[in-house]
Amino acid sequence: MNCKKLSGFGALALVAMSSQVHAKPSEQKMNVVFFLVDDMGWMDSSVYGSQFYKTPALERLAQSSVRFVNAYSASPLCSPSRAGIMSGQYPARHGLTTAWGHLPIDPDLPEYQDPKPWSPVLLPNSKRVLELEQYTVAEAFRDAGYRTGFVGKWHLGLDEAYWPEQQGFEFTFHGAPDAGPRTYFSPYQFKAGTVADGPDGEYLTDRATEEALRYIHNGDQRPFFLCLWHWAVHGPWYAKQEQIDYFKHHPDPTGLQKSPTMAAMLESMDESLGRLLDDLEKSGLDENTIIIFTSDNGGVVKKGPKEEQGIPATCNAPLRNGKASVFEGGTRVPALIRWPGVTDQSRVDETPIMGIDYYPTLLEMCGIAPNPQQIIDGVSLVPLLKGRDIQRDGLFCFFPHSFGKWSPAGAWVRQGDWKLIEVFDPGRFYPEPYELYNLNDDIGETQNLADRYPERVAAMKAMLQQHYKDTNARMPIPNPDYEKPDLSAAQASPVQQNFQGWIESGPGNPLSLKDGGLCVDTRGIATSRLPNAKGPLRVCIRTKVSGVPHGVFFWREGDQKQFGADRRIPFHLKSGEWEEHSIDFSAAAPLAGLRIDLGLRKQAPAQVEWIKLFKADGTLLQPWDFSID
């Protein structure tokens, strides 16, 4: 880097100032900083209404920005959303539809997922990279004479051929595996990319900020296009202890957002933004630097920091659900745009916008002609920034990936205040093929109005069908192995057969005893026949599985009626081998239920020889031995 040839950061700033600040305004090109936060929900800042999180720098940015309150990411997951920003295209078109950007390319990956007997459709698989054929927004700026830099989480291709260096960025600071870092403190344990460890204990958010500021002042006289795409606030959740301690003693007065660690991570992120704003002002670059601030998807509400067992990372209320969901909590995100000379006063805009809009917006703001070979689904937001309207029939989100009770595989279209969700895999949790909501009256998506407004459903359904056609979306197809539930048999025999209190916990075949163990040909097993136990506990299981690398252990406590994501522990399984697993957990109230998911294996059921429940000190509380049942 050029900065290594100069004596210190101040010298770099002087070079940048002499090259840009003293140019006449008519000669200056606008610089761009695209500030992206990972997994930051719509309610995760004081600017959007949180009374817990401290984000003074974001409040400061808002004073000279347009703040969008109906902004969406292109997807409820990282990779598709980021690909949409880089390409200006809907995920249905670019084909990266789930968070697989950290996985190696698999040339043998089939177009569709393996058949599951309980699903009426086969869901499509996703690409794992942003294809090189895309003419990215970074390439557009590079070819227009800008220097281009990328700092942070990429998540658009693990293989080096698809790194940001190959997608238009001249300078990069990125690391993989990049669904989330292994830790936020150096040494960072990245396995690929360009991140070099800093001093022991260095905080990753601070380091990314240093790299971004160093890049801005690297001595190059060209205008810059910089993506500062933080790893924060993606899990695993780690923060500086003094900040965690502060939020432990200053809880959310509403009681909704409860994680001190998340609050501390957001504060560090906000400090990064504050350092950026300070630097731009001190160097005189603030008068010709555009800033876009947003998130790649909604906040995480299904799990949280290990040290805060049972507390979700955040709360998206009043929005429904969160990351990995077709509901508002999955895709509604914060979004602010500052354009010096245009957005000099704070303003709120209620127009629905999406991450795919930033590509054409930035090109128009900076006077760069689009490449006619690049299909751009987004529209320029320049009219909105200037106080006018934009014309668009609707916004679309294509998410053909099922997350069970949390979210169906599906898609949605928003038109005005109305949102129609199409469910691709109707079933037990989402029996209706369409859900219609008026978001102005029902932002929490609690009242499905599809039966009340059939004409609106038909019109918006037609919009979705046209979207699939226009983008050449890979749609679900009928499942030839679908086993339609026998509802009459279920009604005639409502009581499940149990084995020492254990019953099947999901779709599949009944439990049975075979070969000296419990034969599990269903998602998993569950029991509520338990001793009176709470506090630190341990469950042990001896099992043999085939074909699925992970199991999940759940527990209920107190008066809880359902198993939740805040009380779950995944564990690794070795295919085809008998093995014993020991899982430690803690129940704040007496145990009410246990569940062990082993996955449904139609041709090779799992076997369970025994399960044992212990106190943490090794005292046996309850054994279940299926070899002698």
Stockholm file with secondary structure:
# STOCKHOLM 1.0

chainA/1-629         MNCKKLSGFGALALVAMSSQVHAKPSEQKMNVVFFLVDDMGWMDSSVYGSQFYKTPALERLAQSSVRFVNAYSASPLCSPSRAGIMSGQYPARHGLTTAWGHLPIDPDLPEYQDPKPWSPVLLPNSKRVLELEQYTVAEAFRDAGYRTGFVGKWHLGLDEAYWPEQQGFEFTFHGAPDAGPRTYFSPYQFKAGTVADGPDGEYLTDRATEEALRYIHNGDQRPFFLCLWHWAVHGPWYAKQEQIDYFKHHPDPTGLQKSPTMAAMLESMDESLGRLLDDLEKSGLDENTIIIFTSDNGGVVKKGPKEEQGIPATCNAPLRNGKASVFEGGTRVPALIRWPGVTDQSRVDETPIMGIDYYPTLLEMCGIAPNPQQIIDGVSLVPLLKGRDIQRDGLFCFFPHSFGKWSPAGAWVRQGDWKLIEVFDPGRFYPEPYELYNLNDDIGETQNLADRYPERVAAMKAMLQQHYKDTNARMPIPNPDYEKPDLSAAQASPVQQNFQGWIESGPGNPLSLKDGGLCVDTRGIATSRLPNAKGPLRVCIRTKVSGVPHGVFFWREGDQKQFGADRRIPFHLKSGEWEEHSIDFSAAAPLAGLRIDLGLRKQAPAQVEWIKLFKADGTLLQPWDFSID
#=GR chainA/1-629 SS CGGGGSSSHHHHHHHHIIIIITSCGGGCCCEEEEEEETTCCTTSSGGGTCSSCCCHHHHHHHTTSEEESSEECSSSSHHHHHHHHHHSCCHHHHCCCSSCTTSCCCTTCCSBCCCCTTCSEECBCCCSSCCTTSCCHHHHHHHTTCEEEEEECCCSCSSGGGSGGGTTCSEEEEEESCSSCSCSBSSCCCCEESCCCCSTTCBHHHHHHHHHHHHHTSSCCSCEEEEEECCTTSSSCCCCHHHHHHHHTSCCTTSSCCCHHHHHHHHHHHHHHHHHHHHHHHTTCGGGEEEEEEESSCCCCSCCCGGGTTCCSCCCTTSCSCTTCSSHHHHBCCEEEECTTTSCSCEEECSCEEGGGHHHHHHHHTTCCCCTTSCCCSCCCHHHHTTCCCCCSCEEEEECCCCTTSCCSEEEEEETTEEEEEESSCCSSCCCSEEEEETTTCTTCCCCCTTTCHHHHHHHHHHHHHHHHHHTCCCCEECTTCCCCCHHHHHHCCSCCCBTTEEECSSBCCCEEETTEEEECBSEEEECCCCSCCEEEEEEEEEEBSSCCEEEEEEEETTCCSCCGGGEEEEECCBTSCEEEEEEEEESSCEEEEEEECCCCSSSCEEEEEEEEEETTSCEEEEEEGGGC
#=GC SS_cons         CGGGGSSSHHHHHHHHIIIIITSCGGGCCCEEEEEEETTCCTTSSGGGTCSSCCCHHHHHHHTTSEEESSEECSSSSHHHHHHHHHHSCCHHHHCCCSSCTTSCCCTTCCSBCCCCTTCSEECBCCCSSCCTTSCCHHHHHHHTTCEEEEEECCCSCSSGGGSGGGTTCSEEEEEESCSSCSCSBSSCCCCEESCCCCSTTCBHHHHHHHHHHHHHTSSCCSCEEEEEECCTTSSSCCCCHHHHHHHHTSCCTTSSCCCHHHHHHHHHHHHHHHHHHHHHHHTTCGGGEEEEEEESSCCCCSCCCGGGTTCCSCCCTTSCSCTTCSSHHHHBCCEEEECTTTSCSCEEECSCEEGGGHHHHHHHHTTCCCCTTSCCCSCCCHHHHTTCCCCCSCEEEEECCCCTTSCCSEEEEEETTEEEEEESSCCSSCCCSEEEEETTTCTTCCCCCTTTCHHHHHHHHHHHHHHHHHHTCCCCEECTTCCCCCHHHHHHCCSCCCBTTEEECSSBCCCEEETTEEEECBSEEEECCCCSCCEEEEEEEEEEBSSCCEEEEEEEETTCCSCCGGGEEEEECCBTSCEEEEEEEEESSCEEEEEEECCCCSSSCEEEEEEEEEETTSCEEEEEEGGGC
//
